[in-house]
């Protein structure tokens, strides 16, 4: 859009230069006609040759001064075009900066989408872990129920065995049971101490996690301060750019004033030149040559008026096209603004959804903590069950095979738990890598902001250089204005001298007074034409000024949109930092949960080992008790046999 506007302004300048060239052509033709009149006067009157030569030289001096003024006006027009090109270049730079900010916003939205996908994946994995934990708890409950049934069966078998045993054997078993109860009580106390130590370790890990969270919060605050400082620097640069543009506009106004003054001087010199030329022509040209020249001049005036009308129509059409282009650009900017607002609303909706997902994840973490508490209660219940099993040690012989099978199942569960622990550690590593990637992305964004600050400083230096060049150009313009003033004074002195000469010759040329009046009327017409051309030039200058104002308004809107984009980008960076912090906290919590599960697995493995050892000891004690009982029964049988033999012997004795 800016390139199209620049081309339109270039076309307008070309048309203005073409109109000026037409005026120069008209002046050259008029000078040629004057020279032709001088030649005819020389042929008709040889007595006034020297006088005509002097006046022709004076007319040439005035024409040279007018040509210098026109060249100076062309130089000023070129400088005005350079200033417009500089303004267009600055506007294109602002558009490029706005595009880069939009690209950064799109990149931030892409990172946010990736973070949301990671969060969804973490939530899905957490749900899967919860399902696995629930299945494991169900399996453990079933195993506990099976152990309870085995305990009941063992208790029933023990009661039947106790009823069949003797009183001495019961006393022996009671003593052994008391000893085992004391031993198991001591082991339970040790287990409680270990559980307390684990709780202390968990509290220490929680304190460490809180300290890490505080460090992350401090880092996020520091990053927010850096972003605010970058935003302040951008605002300061924008203010400096506005001041520079104001200076350039004031310089443009000064240049236009100088151009207007130069045009006024050109008009005065042209009027003086026209008066001198008409006077010389009235004095040296005959009536027939004057009439033919007047007809030719009228024809040329008509052609020039037609050309000027065409130029005005072209300028008007160009102005309409530029206005339509400005309206289209305004509509495009409005649509872009609406699109940005819509994307901002959509982003807010996605952020609210993400916050809801984070709340759900926090609730799920609380549920996991409750399940961990339930597991600890189950561990305590298992301790009580173990004490009951040890109190009823004589019933475990019948359930020895089932216990071995249960131990094998628990070993398999231990292997599965170890695999899950490895998978969980891998997931924790992935979460840590994701957090590192988020931090790297934030560091890259901060580097981009620093690069923007460096670019802004370079732009400020470039604008200062342009300001120095503009000041130098203004000084050159002032020097040229002083030279023009000196030339004007010289021309005025020459005009006074020529006026005196004309007054001296007034009596001689009374016969051609009517022709002079007619020529003066033509001069008035030419003056009016020049006034019309000046009005057209002023209108074109006003149109250019309106275009500059419109461009300034568009630039202000673009700067406001740029500031809004920077604020939105800062907000996205803050949200990304908060998301990275939450992911880090989630990873730390997952790591602590996995460590607790590992400790739980280690405790279960140790308890299993102790149960196997207790089973072996009980089996050996039961075997010794059975052997002792069998020996006692054998002794009783031998005693009964001996007593029966004695009884038989007594019966065999004679009465």
Secondary structure, DSSP 4 states (H G I P E B T S, - for coil): -HHHHHHHHHHHHHHHHHHHHHHHHHHHHHHHHHHHHHHHHHHH-GGGHHHHHHHHHHHHHHHHHHHHHHHHHHHHHHHHHHHHHHHHHHHHHHHHHHHHHHHHHHHHHHHHHHHHHHHHHHHHHHHHHHHHHHHHHHHHHHHHHHHHHHHHHHHHHHHHHHHHS-HHHHHHHHHHHHHHHHHHHHHHHHHHHHHHHHHHHHHHHHHHHHHHHHHHHHHHHHHHHHHHHHHHHHHHHHHHHHHHHHHHHHHHHHHHHHHHHHHHHHHHHHHHHHHHHHHHHHHHS-HHHHHHHHHHHHHHHHHHHHHHHHHHHHHHHHHHHHHHHHHHHHHHHHHHHHHHHHHHHHHHHHHHHHHHHHHHHHHHHHHHHHHHHHHHHHHHHHHHHHHHHHHTGGGTTTTHHHHHHHHHHHHHHHHHHHHHHHHHHHHHHHHHHHHHHHHHHHHHHHHHHHHHHHHHHHHHHHHHHHHHHHHHHHHHHHHHHHHHHHHHHHHHHHHHHHHHHHHHHTTTTGGGHHHHHHHHHHHHHHHHHHHHHHHHHHHHHHHHHHHHHHHHHHHHHHHHHHHHHHHHHHHHHHHHHHHHHHHHHHHHHHHHHHHHHHHHHHHHHHHHHHHHHHHHHHHHHHHHHHHHHHHHHHHHHHHHHHHHHHHHHHHHS--
